[in-house]
């Protein structure tokens, strides 16, 4: 998944009631793509958002 797509998912998670009033996006500036993907997954899980079905989750080596 591209960095842009991950950032779009993170912005969508930011709009959920669980994350309103919190900044979950600023950290993305220093995260690698792999770390950003994990951050997005954690934020989506906390917000109750299901992962995109067209992008299978990748396992770390």
N, C-alpha and C positions, 0 to 999 in steps of 0.2 A: 504494500500500500504506500502511496506517495506521501510525503510530508504534508503537502497541501491537503490531501484527503483526511489525514489524521487531525490536522488543525481544525478543519471544518467539523469533524465529529466532536472535537473538544469544545468548540464554540457552541454546538448544539447542547452538549451536556451542561455547559455553563448556564444555559437558560432554564434548566429544570429547577423546581422548587428546592431540591436538596442542595444545590450549589449556588443559588442566588445569594448575593451579598458576600460571596467568597471569590477570590481570584485563583482559578485553577489553570489559567492560560499562560501567565508570565513565566513560569518555570520551563515552558516549552523552548524558550530561547537557548537554554544551556543543555538540553537533553539530546542525546543521540536519537536517531530514528527508532532504534529498537527500544530504548528507554521511553521515548514518547509514545510508542504503541502500547507499552505496558501501562503507562500513566492514563492513557485514554481508556483502556479496558477497565482499570480500577475505578475511574470516575464514572464510566457508564454503568458498571455494576452497582455502585453506590446510589446512582440515580434511578436504577431500575430499567435502564435502557438495554435492550438486547443487541448483541453484536450484529454487524452487517452480515447477511447470509451469503453474499457474493464473494466475500473475502474470508477464506478459512484462516483460523488462528494458526500462527506458526509456532513451532516448539523451538526453544533455545537449545543449541548444541552443547 
